[in-house]
Amino acid sequence: MKDTQHPGQRIWSSDQATVGEIASPAFLSTGWLLEKLDRQPQQARLTYERFIGQGIGLRLWDNLKSGVLLGNQGFAELMRPLLRDLVQSKGIPRAERMLAKPRLEEMFQDTERDKAVRNDRIPAAVRERDYTLFQVHEYLGMHYSTISRIVERVDEERRAKNKTWP
């Protein structure tokens, strides 16, 4: 389907009703949105039109973070604490849950002097938080093969304790 130049030309769009070009259908309430933009209805409609016009031609989907957050990295960081509870929810796709994963800086905070703690956190970063071996290697400044051996050692220990571990 060919995209139209202006959102108001799309038959499914509520833009024409929002700016007052057509009557709002019974199911559409535009008052709440317009009141947020300005107390004067005509000014609110102009502000809305300007806002919509600024978005024409923007490639929004190019800026999605893990397929669910639209915005820059700063916005994604602001949303991270709000998404923390999603990490354990199996009803939410993994890519979306991983938005709330802790940053490597957080995971390895205060581990510079404690090699054992650092080494315990390396497999967690890779196996539980979906960081790649390369990302952990880059962050910690350790050799890639060292990171790999630490993860493999923990995997072997888990396999020995529990035959269901991959």
Buried (B, 14 or more C-beta within 10 A) or exposed (E): EEEEEEBBEEEEBBBBBBBBEEEBEEEEEBEEEBEEBBEEBEEBBBBBBEEBEEEEEEEEEEBEBBEBBEBEEEEBEEBBEEBEEBBEEEEBEEEBBBBBBBEBEEBBEEBEEEEEEBBEBBBBBBBEBEBEBEBBBBBBEBEEEBBBEBBEEBBEEBEEEEEEEE
